[in-house]
């Protein structure tokens, strides 16, 4: 039976959210200050010029620093308050199997197809004209920021983009959303699906992209199920990284071929593809749950087994 937490779940949520707000304020000042030093431009021009091609390396560094402060530090602080072993609290477990990893890789591919179909559905949702204009502007700003950091001229730029745009977001965001918020929301609502859906909604909303809201919501649900069934954050980091890395790789290949790289940011696929992808996902998750239960049972047996005393 689950033990009642020392700190109630609403307070845990407020603690996490409050720390995020503080880190956002701190990161805004630090980005402006460090950007001023690195870019050698006036403070007021840092944000305006950060997406210019000549400042691509500075943009990568500042974006990673902001993600570190906003997404990583709050859940680590929360986990340290909740448990003397914070990384165990967040879900970093050693026990996993090769079959789990293989299933996660296949789930990644199928979930991309499913999310792409939802992207098409997202386009069909009507919006008032004023809202549409604002949403389009936010989407354009987001894409401009991503495209600036994904400016890759050679293999080294590609590796740096994998680090900044694929690995760092996957690692930082999974710690915050699955390791932190999802555990809080599931405990608060006392319902697995409610906790996963609320976390996924929050996860998608934080990206401030209306046209990508449903695809990211679906990705959040997939990640949430992976974590809930396996209790291993490394597997959600793997899926999240692979999802991001495929986009970065596509951007790099299209750029080398001299084609329009903006196509790689278009996540939309025919809506009917989503039906087939959903059926396959259900089957894959049934297999993943069975394998995860086996791994967790094996782990429990190892922990519970008595030590052999040597006389």
Secondary structure as GFF3:
##gff-version 3
##sequence-region A 1 311
A	DSSP	alpha_helix	9	39	.	.	.	ID=ss1
A	DSSP	three_ten_helix	43	45	.	.	.	ID=ss2
A	DSSP	alpha_helix	46	49	.	.	.	ID=ss3
A	DSSP	three_ten_helix	53	55	.	.	.	ID=ss4
A	DSSP	alpha_helix	56	67	.	.	.	ID=ss5
A	DSSP	pi_helix	68	73	.	.	.	ID=ss6
A	DSSP	alpha_helix	74	82	.	.	.	ID=ss7
A	DSSP	alpha_helix	86	90	.	.	.	ID=ss8
A	DSSP	alpha_helix	98	124	.	.	.	ID=ss9
A	DSSP	alpha_helix	129	149	.	.	.	ID=ss10
A	DSSP	alpha_helix	155	161	.	.	.	ID=ss11
A	DSSP	pi_helix	162	167	.	.	.	ID=ss12
A	DSSP	alpha_helix	168	174	.	.	.	ID=ss13
A	DSSP	pi_helix	175	182	.	.	.	ID=ss14
A	DSSP	alpha_helix	183	189	.	.	.	ID=ss15
A	DSSP	alpha_helix	192	205	.	.	.	ID=ss16
A	DSSP	alpha_helix	213	230	.	.	.	ID=ss17
A	DSSP	alpha_helix	233	256	.	.	.	ID=ss18
A	DSSP	three_ten_helix	261	265	.	.	.	ID=ss19
A	DSSP	alpha_helix	273	304	.	.	.	ID=ss20
###
